Amino acid sequence: MNTPPYPADVCVLGAGLVGPMIGMMLARQGLSVNLFERRADPREGSPAGNRSINLALSCRGWNALAAVGLDGTIRQAAIPMYGRAIHAAGGRRSFQPYGREGESIFSVSRSLLNRLLLDQAEAEPNLRLYFDRQCTAVDLEALRLDFHNARTGLPEQAGSRLVIGADGIASALRHAFEQTCPAFTCRRSNLELAYKELTIPAAGGQWQLEPNALHIWPRGAFMMIALPNADGSFTCTLFMNREGENAFAGLRTDDRAEAFFDRHFPDALPLMPDLAGEFRSNPETSLTSVRCAPWTYGGKAVLLGDAAHAMVPFYGQGMNAGFEDCHLLGRLLAEDAADWGRALGRFEQIRRPDANAIAELSYRNFLEMSQKTADAAFLLRKQIEAHLCRQYPGWWTSAYSLVSFSNAPYAEALALSETNDKFLDQIAGLENIESRWPHLDYPSLLRKHRESLSAAAGPPAALAQ
């Protein structure tokens, strides 16, 4: 057994996004950190082998990036998106703002963010990066990790005081939990949907669509989205079933793929000169969610990010939630430096309800984006909600704003979403609401709504501001 100089206070599995983030936060507390990644260093050679689906950075992600000093660098490459640009089937376009004027989420390249995180991590004196190391086994009692070194072909071992699994959906540490802990439960769910990445290239170095928006082509059981890139292109993602009607299985030839886009996305097709080639060569990737318990083991190991709570990507919070995990765990480990077991227990107790809540909100947002964004009744509700946000900020907060533009717990946002829906249901049911909605006495209606909530169980804190 080859045993390089691997002893450290902390071993982190996974050098995607969450791994370098937590590694840096702990290294800056004076802990020695070894960070292991099964793949090759993405900074070497072409990033084409890595996932490139764009990310939507919002408040929680920016907080973590600021904590490690990367927010300024990332902001130079990130593009603000102030709302959704909806491309309806009939050709009509509309815009739905995400929040109040000036509020935005930001489109950023996953591969660029990964490379910048690794550069910053590599500069930390207490942190060491090891690529091409596939973790083959974890002894949770002895805190020993076995690796296969793809460069040498030899087995290796490492040890530490704490193991952190930031190694995604196929987490080796979560697998060790399953093998070791009788009480451990894990449910992996695959949606029938898969996704394929496509491109709207720049034209003369310029964007062919409005760059400061997330573009959506909602088509019910399937949809396409497009996020802007700094080079003038858009990264498009087509979400649809693998089998059945309007599914990937029926689009196996160039002619069928182009005919499908001509029928369902006629305004996008002329902007995609290599549609057939990309459709042929780019993979169809599954959408998987993970719910497991517990996330910790004996004060010795903990799961973070997708390893603990992978979610579907339709709220744009997967990375933001993972970074928020890091922020919280780093703080708790610093506060309880003498008792990491207690810190890990507090982390899971605080974080699990929020992880469950954002997973639920993410799935609901898929239904909204794919099926409702072009619906007239839904658009009216959005108009009313935007009016409430602008005119009555002390009375009304949208769940989306709470998720994307604040640090409020996700569980609070889920509760707020449900109470807001009840209020909007009442408003939408009023006679002649299409013409009356701008003139309603909203303060009175909101006061009655809040009183009814208080009589039941009390409103979420955000609603009572």
C-alpha positions as a Markdown table, in Angstrom:
| # | Residue | x | y | z |
|---|---|---|---|---|
| 1 | Met | 0.0 | 0.0 | 0.0 |
| 2 | Asn | 1.4 | 3.3 | -1.1 |
| 3 | Thr | 1.0 | 6.0 | 1.6 |
| 4 | Pro | 2.0 | 9.5 | 0.6 |
| 5 | Pro | 2.2 | 12.3 | 3.2 |
| 6 | Tyr | -1.6 | 12.6 | 3.6 |
| 7 | Pro | -2.3 | 13.1 | 7.3 |
| 8 | Ala | -4.3 | 16.2 | 8.0 |
| 9 | Asp | -7.0 | 17.6 | 10.4 |
| 10 | Val | -9.6 | 17.4 | 7.6 |
| 11 | Cys | -10.0 | 15.3 | 4.5 |
| 12 | Val | -12.5 | 16.7 | 2.0 |
| 13 | Leu | -13.8 | 14.5 | -0.8 |
| 14 | Gly | -14.8 | 16.4 | -4.0 |
| 15 | Ala | -13.1 | 19.4 | -5.6 |
| 16 | Gly | -16.2 | 20.6 | -7.6 |
| 17 | Leu | -17.7 | 23.8 | -6.0 |
| 18 | Val | -18.6 | 22.9 | -2.4 |
| 19 | Gly | -15.3 | 21.0 | -1.7 |
| 20 | Pro | -12.9 | 23.9 | -2.3 |
| 21 | Met | -15.3 | 26.3 | -0.5 |
| 22 | Ile | -15.4 | 24.4 | 2.7 |
| 23 | Gly | -11.7 | 23.5 | 2.4 |
| 24 | Met | -10.7 | 27.2 | 2.2 |
| 25 | Met | -13.0 | 28.1 | 5.1 |
| 26 | Leu | -11.5 | 25.5 | 7.4 |
| 27 | Ala | -7.9 | 26.1 | 6.2 |
| 28 | Arg | -8.3 | 29.7 | 7.3 |
| 29 | Gln | -9.2 | 28.6 | 10.8 |
| 30 | Gly | -5.7 | 27.1 | 11.0 |
| 31 | Leu | -6.7 | 23.5 | 10.2 |
| 32 | Ser | -4.7 | 21.4 | 7.8 |
| 33 | Val | -6.9 | 20.3 | 4.9 |
| 34 | Asn | -6.4 | 17.7 | 2.1 |
| 35 | Leu | -8.8 | 17.9 | -0.8 |
| 36 | Phe | -9.3 | 14.8 | -3.0 |
| 37 | Glu | -10.9 | 14.7 | -6.4 |
| 38 | Arg | -11.5 | 11.5 | -8.5 |
| 39 | Arg | -11.3 | 13.5 | -11.8 |
| 40 | Ala | -8.3 | 15.2 | -13.4 |
| 41 | Asp | -7.6 | 18.8 | -12.6 |
| 42 | Pro | -10.2 | 20.8 | -14.7 |
| 43 | Arg | -7.7 | 23.6 | -15.1 |
| 44 | Glu | -5.5 | 21.3 | -17.2 |
| 45 | Gly | -6.6 | 21.0 | -20.8 |
| 46 | Ser | -10.1 | 21.6 | -22.1 |
| 47 | Pro | -13.1 | 21.9 | -19.7 |
| 48 | Ala | -15.3 | 20.1 | -22.2 |
| 49 | Gly | -15.4 | 16.9 | -20.2 |
| 50 | Asn | -16.9 | 18.7 | -17.2 |
| 51 | Arg | -20.5 | 19.8 | -16.8 |
| 52 | Ser | -20.9 | 23.3 | -18.2 |
| 53 | Ile | -24.6 | 24.1 | -17.4 |
| 54 | Asn | -24.7 | 27.7 | -16.2 |
| 55 | Leu | -25.3 | 28.5 | -12.6 |
| 56 | Ala | -27.5 | 31.2 | -11.1 |
| 57 | Leu | -25.7 | 32.9 | -8.3 |
| 58 | Ser | -27.8 | 34.7 | -5.7 |
| 59 | Cys | -27.4 | 36.2 | -2.3 |
| 60 | Arg | -26.4 | 33.0 | -0.4 |
| 61 | Gly | -23.7 | 32.1 | -2.9 |
| 62 | Trp | -22.3 | 35.7 | -3.0 |
| 63 | Asn | -22.0 | 35.6 | 0.8 |
| 64 | Ala | -19.8 | 32.5 | 0.7 |
| 65 | Leu | -17.7 | 33.9 | -2.2 |
| 66 | Ala | -17.2 | 37.1 | -0.2 |
| 67 | Ala | -16.1 | 35.1 | 2.8 |
| 68 | Val | -13.2 | 33.6 | 0.8 |
| 69 | Gly | -12.5 | 36.8 | -1.2 |
| 70 | Leu | -13.7 | 35.7 | -4.6 |
| 71 | Asp | -16.8 | 37.8 | -5.0 |
| 72 | Gly | -15.1 | 40.7 | -6.8 |
| 73 | Thr | -13.4 | 38.4 | -9.3 |
| 74 | Ile | -16.6 | 36.4 | -10.0 |
| 75 | Arg | -18.7 | 39.5 | -10.3 |
| 76 | Gln | -16.5 | 40.7 | -13.3 |
| 77 | Ala | -17.5 | 37.5 | -15.2 |
| 78 | Ala | -21.1 | 37.2 | -14.0 |
| 79 | Ile | -24.1 | 38.6 | -15.9 |
| 80 | Pro | -27.1 | 40.0 | -13.9 |
| 81 | Met | -30.5 | 38.6 | -14.9 |
| 82 | Tyr | -33.4 | 40.8 | -13.7 |
| 83 | Gly | -36.2 | 38.4 | -14.5 |
| 84 | Arg | -37.6 | 35.7 | -16.8 |
| 85 | Ala | -38.1 | 36.4 | -20.5 |
| 86 | Ile | -40.9 | 34.1 | -21.5 |
| 87 | His | -41.1 | 32.9 | -25.1 |
| 88 | Ala | -44.7 | 31.6 | -25.5 |
| 89 | Ala | -45.7 | 29.0 | -28.1 |
| 90 | Gly | -47.5 | 31.5 | -30.2 |
| 91 | Gly | -44.5 | 33.8 | -30.4 |
| 92 | Arg | -45.6 | 36.3 | -27.8 |
| 93 | Arg | -42.8 | 37.4 | -25.4 |
| 94 | Ser | -43.2 | 38.8 | -21.9 |
| 95 | Phe | -41.0 | 39.7 | -19.0 |
| 96 | Gln | -41.4 | 38.7 | -15.3 |
| 97 | Pro | -39.1 | 40.5 | -12.9 |
| 98 | Tyr | -37.5 | 38.4 | -10.2 |
| 99 | Gly | -37.8 | 41.1 | -7.5 |
| 100 | Arg | -37.9 | 44.8 | -6.9 |
| 101 | Glu | -36.2 | 47.2 | -9.3 |
| 102 | Gly | -32.4 | 46.5 | -9.4 |
| 103 | Glu | -32.6 | 43.0 | -7.9 |
| 104 | Ser | -31.1 | 40.3 | -9.9 |
| 105 | Ile | -29.6 | 36.8 | -9.9 |
| 106 | Phe | -26.4 | 36.3 | -11.9 |
| 107 | Ser | -25.4 | 33.9 | -14.6 |
| 108 | Val | -22.0 | 32.4 | -14.3 |
| 109 | Ser | -20.1 | 29.5 | -16.0 |
| 110 | Arg | -19.7 | 26.5 | -13.8 |
| 111 | Ser | -16.4 | 25.6 | -15.3 |
| 112 | Leu | -15.0 | 29.1 | -14.8 |
| 113 | Leu | -16.2 | 29.2 | -11.2 |
| 114 | Asn | -14.7 | 25.8 | -10.5 |
| 115 | Arg | -11.3 | 26.9 | -11.9 |
| 116 | Leu | -11.3 | 30.1 | -9.9 |
| 117 | Leu | -12.2 | 28.3 | -6.7 |
| 118 | Leu | -9.4 | 25.8 | -7.2 |
| 119 | Asp | -6.9 | 28.6 | -7.9 |
| 120 | Gln | -7.9 | 30.3 | -4.7 |
| 121 | Ala | -7.8 | 27.0 | -2.7 |
| 122 | Glu | -4.4 | 26.2 | -4.1 |
| 123 | Ala | -3.0 | 29.4 | -2.7 |
| 124 | Glu | -4.0 | 28.5 | 0.8 |
| 125 | Pro | -0.9 | 27.4 | 2.8 |
| 126 | Asn | -2.9 | 24.9 | 4.9 |
| 127 | Leu | -4.6 | 23.2 | 2.0 |
| 128 | Arg | -3.4 | 20.6 | -0.4 |
| 129 | Leu | -5.1 | 19.5 | -3.6 |
| 130 | Tyr | -4.9 | 15.9 | -5.0 |
| 131 | Phe | -6.6 | 15.0 | -8.3 |
| 132 | Asp | -7.1 | 11.6 | -10.0 |
| 133 | Arg | -7.8 | 10.0 | -6.6 |
| 134 | Gln | -10.9 | 7.9 | -6.6 |
| 135 | Cys | -12.0 | 7.1 | -3.1 |
| 136 | Thr | -12.7 | 3.3 | -3.0 |
| 137 | Ala | -13.5 | 2.8 | 0.7 |
| 138 | Val | -13.9 | 4.8 | 3.9 |
| 139 | Asp | -13.4 | 3.3 | 7.3 |
| 140 | Leu | -15.5 | 5.6 | 9.4 |
| 141 | Glu | -14.3 | 4.2 | 12.8 |
| 142 | Ala | -10.6 | 4.5 | 12.0 |
| 143 | Leu | -11.1 | 7.6 | 9.8 |
| 144 | Arg | -9.0 | 6.0 | 7.0 |
| 145 | Leu | -9.7 | 6.5 | 3.3 |
| 146 | Asp | -8.6 | 4.3 | 0.5 |
| 147 | Phe | -7.9 | 5.7 | -2.9 |
| 148 | His | -7.0 | 4.5 | -6.4 |
| 149 | Asn | -4.4 | 6.9 | -7.9 |
| 150 | Ala | -5.3 | 7.0 | -11.6 |
| 151 | Arg | -2.0 | 8.5 | -12.5 |
| 152 | Thr | 0.2 | 5.8 | -11.0 |
| 153 | Gly | -2.4 | 2.9 | -10.9 |
| 154 | Leu | -1.4 | 2.3 | -7.2 |
| 155 | Pro | -3.6 | 2.2 | -4.1 |
| 156 | Glu | -3.1 | 4.9 | -1.5 |
| 157 | Gln | -4.4 | 5.7 | 2.0 |
| 158 | Ala | -5.2 | 8.9 | 3.9 |
| 159 | Gly | -6.4 | 9.7 | 7.4 |
| 160 | Ser | -7.7 | 12.7 | 9.3 |
| 161 | Arg | -9.7 | 13.9 | 12.3 |
| 162 | Leu | -12.7 | 14.8 | 10.2 |
| 163 | Val | -14.0 | 13.6 | 6.8 |
| 164 | Ile | -16.2 | 15.8 | 4.7 |
| 165 | Gly | -18.2 | 14.4 | 1.8 |
| 166 | Ala | -18.6 | 17.2 | -0.8 |
| 167 | Asp | -18.5 | 14.6 | -3.6 |
| 168 | Gly | -21.9 | 15.0 | -5.1 |
| 169 | Ile | -24.7 | 12.7 | -6.0 |
| 170 | Ala | -22.4 | 9.6 | -6.3 |
| 171 | Ser | -20.8 | 10.4 | -2.9 |
| 172 | Ala | -18.3 | 7.8 | -1.7 |
| 173 | Leu | -18.7 | 9.0 | 1.8 |
| 174 | Arg | -22.5 | 8.6 | 1.6 |
| 175 | His | -21.9 | 5.1 | 0.4 |
| 176 | Ala | -19.8 | 4.4 | 3.4 |
| 177 | Phe | -22.6 | 5.7 | 5.6 |
| 178 | Glu | -24.9 | 3.2 | 3.9 |
| 179 | Gln | -22.5 | 0.3 | 4.5 |
| 180 | Thr | -21.7 | 1.2 | 8.1 |
| 181 | Cys | -24.7 | 2.8 | 9.8 |
| 182 | Pro | -27.8 | 0.5 | 10.2 |
| 183 | Ala | -30.0 | 3.5 | 10.8 |
| 184 | Phe | -28.9 | 5.3 | 7.6 |
| 185 | Thr | -31.6 | 5.8 | 5.0 |
| 186 | Cys | -31.2 | 7.2 | 1.5 |
| 187 | Arg | -33.7 | 7.9 | -1.3 |
| 188 | Arg | -32.5 | 8.7 | -4.7 |
| 189 | Ser | -35.2 | 9.8 | -7.1 |
| 190 | Asn | -34.7 | 10.2 | -10.9 |
| 191 | Leu | -37.2 | 12.4 | -12.7 |
| 192 | Glu | -38.5 | 11.1 | -16.0 |
| 193 | Leu | -36.9 | 14.3 | -17.4 |
| 194 | Ala | -33.4 | 14.5 | -18.7 |
| 195 | Tyr | -31.5 | 17.5 | -20.0 |
| 196 | Lys | -29.3 | 18.3 | -23.0 |
| 197 | Glu | -27.1 | 21.4 | -23.3 |
| 198 | Leu | -27.2 | 23.4 | -26.5 |
| 199 | Thr | -25.8 | 26.8 | -27.6 |
| 200 | Ile | -27.0 | 30.1 | -29.1 |
| 201 | Pro | -23.7 | 31.5 | -30.2 |
| 202 | Ala | -22.7 | 35.2 | -30.3 |
| 203 | Ala | -23.3 | 37.0 | -33.6 |
| 204 | Gly | -20.4 | 39.5 | -34.2 |
| 205 | Gly | -19.5 | 39.2 | -30.6 |
| 206 | Gln | -23.0 | 40.3 | -29.5 |
| 207 | Trp | -25.8 | 38.5 | -27.8 |
| 208 | Gln | -28.7 | 37.5 | -30.1 |
| 209 | Leu | -31.2 | 37.7 | -27.2 |
| 210 | Glu | -31.6 | 40.2 | -24.3 |
| 211 | Pro | -28.6 | 39.3 | -22.1 |
| 212 | Asn | -30.0 | 40.4 | -18.7 |
| 213 | Ala | -32.7 | 37.8 | -18.4 |
| 214 | Leu | -33.2 | 34.1 | -18.0 |
| 215 | His | -35.0 | 33.0 | -21.2 |
| 216 | Ile | -37.7 | 30.3 | -20.9 |
| 217 | Trp | -39.6 | 28.5 | -23.6 |
| 218 | Pro | -42.4 | 26.8 | -21.6 |
| 219 | Arg | -44.1 | 24.0 | -23.4 |
| 220 | Gly | -45.9 | 22.0 | -20.7 |
| 221 | Ala | -44.2 | 18.7 | -20.3 |
| 222 | Phe | -40.9 | 20.0 | -21.7 |
| 223 | Met | -39.1 | 23.4 | -21.8 |
| 224 | Met | -35.9 | 25.1 | -22.8 |
| 225 | Ile | -34.0 | 27.7 | -20.9 |
| 226 | Ala | -31.1 | 30.0 | -21.9 |
| 227 | Leu | -28.6 | 31.8 | -19.7 |
| 228 | Pro | -26.2 | 34.4 | -21.0 |
| 229 | Asn | -22.4 | 34.1 | -21.1 |
| 230 | Ala | -19.8 | 36.8 | -21.0 |
| 231 | Asp | -18.6 | 36.0 | -24.6 |
| 232 | Gly | -22.1 | 36.9 | -26.1 |
| 233 | Ser | -23.4 | 33.4 | -26.3 |
| 234 | Phe | -26.2 | 31.7 | -24.4 |
| 235 | Thr | -26.0 | 28.2 | -22.8 |
| 236 | Cys | -29.3 | 26.6 | -23.5 |
| 237 | Thr | -30.7 | 23.6 | -21.6 |
| 238 | Leu | -33.5 | 21.5 | -23.1 |
| 239 | Phe | -35.5 | 19.6 | -20.4 |
| 240 | Met | -37.8 | 16.7 | -21.6 |
| 241 | Asn | -38.6 | 13.1 | -21.1 |
| 242 | Arg | -36.3 | 10.4 | -22.4 |
| 243 | Glu | -39.2 | 8.3 | -23.8 |
| 244 | Gly | -42.8 | 8.9 | -25.0 |
| 245 | Glu | -44.3 | 11.8 | -26.9 |
| 246 | Asn | -42.1 | 14.9 | -27.3 |
| 247 | Ala | -39.1 | 13.0 | -25.9 |
| 248 | Phe | -35.5 | 12.6 | -26.6 |
| 249 | Ala | -36.1 | 9.1 | -28.0 |
| 250 | Gly | -38.0 | 10.5 | -31.0 |
| 251 | Leu | -35.2 | 13.0 | -31.9 |
| 252 | Arg | -32.4 | 10.7 | -32.8 |
| 253 | Thr | -31.8 | 12.1 | -36.3 |
| 254 | Asp | -30.8 | 15.6 | -37.4 |
| 255 | Asp | -33.9 | 16.1 | -39.4 |
| 256 | Arg | -36.2 | 15.1 | -36.5 |
| 257 | Ala | -34.3 | 17.4 | -34.1 |
| 258 | Glu | -34.5 | 20.4 | -36.4 |
| 259 | Ala | -38.2 | 19.7 | -37.3 |
| 260 | Phe | -39.0 | 19.6 | -33.5 |
| 261 | Phe | -37.3 | 22.9 | -32.9 |
| 262 | Asp | -39.0 | 24.4 | -35.9 |
| 263 | Arg | -42.3 | 23.3 | -34.5 |
| 264 | His | -41.8 | 24.2 | -30.8 |
| 265 | Phe | -39.0 | 26.8 | -30.7 |
| 266 | Pro | -39.3 | 28.6 | -34.1 |
| 267 | Asp | -37.7 | 31.8 | -32.7 |
| 268 | Ala | -34.7 | 30.0 | -31.3 |
| 269 | Leu | -33.9 | 27.7 | -34.2 |
| 270 | Pro | -32.5 | 30.4 | -36.5 |
| 271 | Leu | -30.1 | 31.4 | -33.7 |
| 272 | Met | -28.7 | 27.9 | -33.3 |
| 273 | Pro | -26.6 | 27.1 | -36.5 |
| 274 | Asp | -25.1 | 23.9 | -35.0 |
| 275 | Leu | -28.3 | 22.6 | -33.5 |
| 276 | Ala | -28.1 | 19.2 | -35.3 |
| 277 | Gly | -24.4 | 18.6 | -34.4 |
| 278 | Glu | -24.9 | 19.6 | -30.8 |
| 279 | Phe | -28.0 | 17.5 | -30.5 |
| 280 | Arg | -26.1 | 14.5 | -31.8 |
| 281 | Ser | -23.0 | 14.9 | -29.7 |
| 282 | Asn | -24.1 | 16.3 | -26.4 |
| 283 | Pro | -25.3 | 13.8 | -23.8 |
| 284 | Glu | -28.7 | 13.5 | -22.2 |
| 285 | Thr | -28.2 | 13.8 | -18.5 |
| 286 | Ser | -30.5 | 12.6 | -15.7 |
| 287 | Leu | -32.1 | 14.8 | -13.1 |
| 288 | Thr | -31.6 | 13.2 | -9.7 |
| 289 | Ser | -32.6 | 14.2 | -6.2 |
| 290 | Val | -31.2 | 12.8 | -2.9 |
| 291 | Arg | -32.7 | 12.7 | 0.6 |
| 292 | Cys | -30.7 | 10.9 | 3.2 |
| 293 | Ala | -30.4 | 10.7 | 7.0 |
| 294 | Pro | -28.3 | 11.2 | 9.0 |
| 295 | Trp | -25.8 | 13.5 | 7.4 |
| 296 | Thr | -23.2 | 13.0 | 10.2 |
| 297 | Tyr | -21.4 | 10.0 | 11.7 |
| 298 | Gly | -20.1 | 9.9 | 15.3 |
| 299 | Gly | -18.7 | 13.4 | 15.2 |
| 300 | Lys | -16.2 | 12.2 | 12.6 |
| 301 | Ala | -17.8 | 12.7 | 9.2 |
| 302 | Val | -20.4 | 14.9 | 7.5 |
| 303 | Leu | -22.1 | 15.2 | 4.1 |
| 304 | Leu | -22.4 | 18.6 | 2.4 |
| 305 | Gly | -24.2 | 19.9 | -0.7 |
| 306 | Asp | -25.4 | 17.4 | -3.3 |
| 307 | Ala | -23.9 | 14.5 | -1.3 |
| 308 | Ala | -26.5 | 15.2 | 1.4 |
| 309 | His | -29.4 | 16.9 | -0.4 |
| 310 | Ala | -29.2 | 17.0 | -4.2 |
| 311 | Met | -32.2 | 18.7 | -5.7 |
| 312 | Val | -33.6 | 19.4 | -9.2 |
| 313 | Pro | -32.1 | 22.6 | -10.6 |
| 314 | Phe | -35.3 | 24.6 | -11.2 |
| 315 | Tyr | -34.8 | 27.2 | -8.4 |
| 316 | Gly | -31.1 | 27.7 | -9.2 |
| 317 | Gln | -30.3 | 27.0 | -5.6 |
| 318 | Gly | -28.2 | 23.9 | -5.7 |
| 319 | Met | -24.8 | 25.7 | -5.6 |
| 320 | Asn | -26.2 | 28.5 | -3.4 |
| 321 | Ala | -27.5 | 26.0 | -0.9 |
| 322 | Gly | -24.2 | 24.1 | -0.9 |
| 323 | Phe | -22.2 | 27.3 | -0.3 |
| 324 | Glu | -24.6 | 28.2 | 2.5 |
| 325 | Asp | -23.9 | 24.7 | 4.0 |
| 326 | Cys | -20.2 | 25.6 | 4.0 |
| 327 | His | -20.8 | 29.0 | 5.6 |
| 328 | Leu | -22.8 | 27.5 | 8.4 |
| 329 | Leu | -20.6 | 24.4 | 9.0 |
| 330 | Gly | -17.5 | 26.6 | 9.1 |
| 331 | Arg | -19.0 | 28.9 | 11.6 |
| 332 | Leu | -20.2 | 26.1 | 13.9 |
| 333 | Leu | -16.9 | 24.2 | 13.8 |
| 334 | Ala | -15.1 | 27.4 | 14.8 |
| 335 | Glu | -17.6 | 28.1 | 17.6 |
| 336 | Asp | -17.3 | 24.5 | 18.9 |
| 337 | Ala | -13.7 | 23.9 | 18.2 |
| 338 | Ala | -13.4 | 21.7 | 21.3 |
| 339 | Asp | -16.4 | 19.5 | 20.3 |
| 340 | Trp | -16.7 | 18.8 | 16.6 |
| 341 | Gly | -19.4 | 16.2 | 17.3 |
| 342 | Arg | -21.6 | 18.8 | 18.8 |
| 343 | Ala | -20.9 | 21.2 | 16.0 |
| 344 | Leu | -21.9 | 18.5 | 13.4 |
| 345 | Gly | -25.1 | 17.7 | 15.3 |
| 346 | Arg | -26.1 | 21.4 | 15.4 |
| 347 | Phe | -25.3 | 21.7 | 11.7 |
| 348 | Glu | -27.6 | 18.9 | 10.7 |
| 349 | Gln | -30.4 | 20.0 | 13.1 |
| 350 | Ile | -30.3 | 23.5 | 11.7 |
| 351 | Arg | -29.8 | 22.6 | 8.1 |
| 352 | Arg | -32.0 | 19.6 | 7.3 |
| 353 | Pro | -35.4 | 21.4 | 7.4 |
| 354 | Asp | -34.0 | 24.0 | 5.0 |
| 355 | Ala | -32.6 | 21.4 | 2.6 |
| 356 | Asn | -36.0 | 19.7 | 2.5 |
| 357 | Ala | -37.8 | 23.0 | 1.9 |
| 358 | Ile | -35.6 | 24.1 | -1.0 |
| 359 | Ala | -35.9 | 20.7 | -2.6 |
| 360 | Glu | -39.7 | 21.1 | -2.5 |
| 361 | Leu | -39.5 | 24.6 | -3.8 |
| 362 | Ser | -37.3 | 23.5 | -6.6 |
| 363 | Tyr | -39.7 | 20.9 | -7.8 |
| 364 | Arg | -42.6 | 23.3 | -7.6 |
| 365 | Asn | -40.6 | 25.9 | -9.6 |
| 366 | Phe | -40.3 | 23.3 | -12.4 |
| 367 | Leu | -44.0 | 23.1 | -12.6 |
| 368 | Glu | -44.3 | 26.9 | -12.7 |
| 369 | Met | -41.6 | 27.4 | -15.3 |
| 370 | Ser | -42.7 | 24.6 | -17.7 |
| 371 | Gln | -46.5 | 24.8 | -17.4 |
| 372 | Lys | -47.6 | 28.1 | -15.9 |
| 373 | Thr | -45.3 | 30.9 | -17.1 |
| 374 | Ala | -47.2 | 31.4 | -20.4 |
| 375 | Asp | -50.7 | 30.9 | -18.8 |
| 376 | Ala | -52.8 | 34.1 | -18.7 |
| 377 | Ala | -54.2 | 33.4 | -15.2 |
| 378 | Phe | -50.7 | 32.8 | -13.8 |
| 379 | Leu | -49.4 | 35.9 | -15.5 |
| 380 | Leu | -52.1 | 38.0 | -13.9 |
| 381 | Arg | -51.1 | 36.5 | -10.4 |
| 382 | Lys | -47.5 | 37.5 | -11.2 |
| 383 | Gln | -48.6 | 41.1 | -12.0 |
| 384 | Ile | -50.5 | 41.3 | -8.8 |
| 385 | Glu | -47.6 | 40.0 | -6.8 |
| 386 | Ala | -45.2 | 42.4 | -8.5 |
| 387 | His | -47.6 | 45.2 | -7.6 |
| 388 | Leu | -47.7 | 44.1 | -4.0 |
| 389 | Cys | -43.9 | 43.9 | -3.8 |
| 390 | Arg | -43.5 | 47.4 | -5.2 |
| 391 | Gln | -46.3 | 49.2 | -3.5 |
| 392 | Tyr | -46.4 | 47.4 | -0.1 |
| 393 | Pro | -42.9 | 46.2 | 0.7 |
| 394 | Gly | -43.6 | 46.3 | 4.4 |
| 395 | Trp | -46.6 | 44.1 | 3.9 |
| 396 | Trp | -45.6 | 41.7 | 1.2 |
| 397 | Thr | -42.5 | 39.6 | 0.4 |
| 398 | Ser | -42.5 | 37.0 | -2.4 |
| 399 | Ala | -41.1 | 33.6 | -1.6 |
| 400 | Tyr | -38.7 | 34.0 | -4.6 |
| 401 | Ser | -37.3 | 37.2 | -3.1 |
| 402 | Leu | -36.8 | 35.5 | 0.3 |
| 403 | Val | -34.9 | 32.6 | -1.4 |
| 404 | Ser | -32.8 | 34.6 | -3.8 |
| 405 | Phe | -32.3 | 38.0 | -2.2 |
| 406 | Ser | -32.0 | 37.2 | 1.5 |
| 407 | Asn | -30.5 | 34.8 | 4.0 |
| 408 | Ala | -33.8 | 33.8 | 5.5 |
| 409 | Pro | -34.1 | 30.1 | 6.1 |
| 410 | Tyr | -35.5 | 28.1 | 3.1 |
| 411 | Ala | -38.1 | 26.6 | 5.4 |
| 412 | Glu | -39.4 | 30.1 | 6.1 |
| 413 | Ala | -39.6 | 30.7 | 2.3 |
| 414 | Leu | -41.6 | 27.5 | 1.8 |
| 415 | Ala | -44.1 | 28.5 | 4.5 |
| 416 | Leu | -44.3 | 32.0 | 3.0 |
| 417 | Ser | -45.0 | 30.5 | -0.4 |
| 418 | Glu | -47.9 | 28.6 | 0.9 |
| 419 | Thr | -49.5 | 31.6 | 2.7 |
| 420 | Asn | -48.9 | 33.9 | -0.2 |
| 421 | Asp | -50.6 | 31.3 | -2.5 |
| 422 | Lys | -53.7 | 31.3 | -0.3 |
| 423 | Phe | -53.9 | 35.1 | -0.5 |
| 424 | Leu | -53.4 | 35.2 | -4.2 |
| 425 | Asp | -56.1 | 32.5 | -4.6 |
| 426 | Gln | -58.5 | 34.7 | -2.8 |
| 427 | Ile | -57.7 | 37.7 | -5.0 |
| 428 | Ala | -57.8 | 35.7 | -8.2 |
| 429 | Gly | -61.3 | 34.5 | -7.3 |
| 430 | Leu | -62.8 | 38.0 | -7.1 |
| 431 | Glu | -65.3 | 38.9 | -9.7 |
| 432 | Asn | -63.9 | 40.8 | -12.7 |
| 433 | Ile | -60.4 | 40.6 | -11.2 |
| 434 | Glu | -58.8 | 41.2 | -14.6 |
| 435 | Ser | -59.9 | 44.8 | -14.6 |
| 436 | Arg | -60.2 | 45.4 | -10.8 |
| 437 | Trp | -56.9 | 44.2 | -9.6 |
| 438 | Pro | -55.0 | 47.6 | -9.8 |
| 439 | His | -57.6 | 49.4 | -7.7 |
| 440 | Leu | -58.2 | 46.9 | -4.8 |
| 441 | Asp | -57.7 | 48.0 | -1.2 |
| 442 | Tyr | -54.7 | 45.8 | -0.7 |
| 443 | Pro | -53.7 | 47.1 | 2.8 |
| 444 | Ser | -57.2 | 46.1 | 4.1 |
| 445 | Leu | -57.1 | 42.8 | 2.3 |
| 446 | Leu | -53.5 | 42.0 | 3.6 |
| 447 | Arg | -54.5 | 43.0 | 7.1 |
| 448 | Lys | -57.4 | 40.6 | 7.1 |
| 449 | His | -55.2 | 37.9 | 5.6 |
| 450 | Arg | -52.6 | 38.4 | 8.3 |
| 451 | Glu | -55.2 | 38.4 | 11.0 |
| 452 | Ser | -56.6 | 35.1 | 9.7 |
| 453 | Leu | -53.1 | 33.6 | 9.7 |
| 454 | Ser | -52.5 | 34.8 | 13.3 |
| 455 | Ala | -55.7 | 33.2 | 14.4 |
| 456 | Ala | -54.5 | 29.9 | 13.0 |
| 457 | Ala | -50.8 | 29.5 | 13.6 |
| 458 | Gly | -49.2 | 32.9 | 13.1 |
| 459 | Pro | -47.5 | 34.2 | 9.9 |
| 460 | Pro | -43.9 | 33.5 | 8.9 |
| 461 | Ala | -41.6 | 36.2 | 10.2 |
| 462 | Ala | -41.1 | 37.7 | 6.7 |
| 463 | Leu | -44.9 | 38.2 | 6.3 |
| 464 | Ala | -45.1 | 40.0 | 9.7 |
| 465 | Gln | -42.4 | 42.5 | 8.9 |
